[in-house]
Amino acid sequence: MLDTVKGSHFFLTPMVKQMQEKFNKYWIDYSLILSCATILDPHYKLNYVQHCFTTIYDTHASDFVQTILSNLKLLFDE
C-alpha cells in the first residue's frame, strides 16, 4: 500500500492514506491470544506470525513478537 502512496499514481494517494489510517486504527491493538494460538498451531508456527507482523508493522514487528513470546513463556511457566 505504501508503494502506491509513493508511486506514479498520485491520484490514489489520499484514498490510500485514509485506508492506512483505518487499518492502523483496528490493527494497532493486535490480539495476543490469537497470536499465541497461531504460534502453537502446527500449520503456522512462529515464522508465520513474524512474517505477518513484519508485513503489517515493519520496523516495530520485533517489539510485538517479543511481547507475544514473553507472554507465551509466562503461560508455559504457569
HELIX and SHEET records of a PDB file:
HELIX    1   1 LEU A    2  LYS A    6  1                                   5    
HELIX    2   2 PHE A   10  LEU A   12  5                                   3    
HELIX    3   3 THR A   13  TRP A   27  1                                  15    
HELIX    4   4 LEU A   32  LEU A   40  1                                   9    
HELIX    5   5 LYS A   45  TYR A   57  1                                  13    
HELIX    6   6 ASP A   58  HIS A   60  5                                   3    
HELIX    7   7 ALA A   61  ASP A   77  1                                  17    
END                                                                             
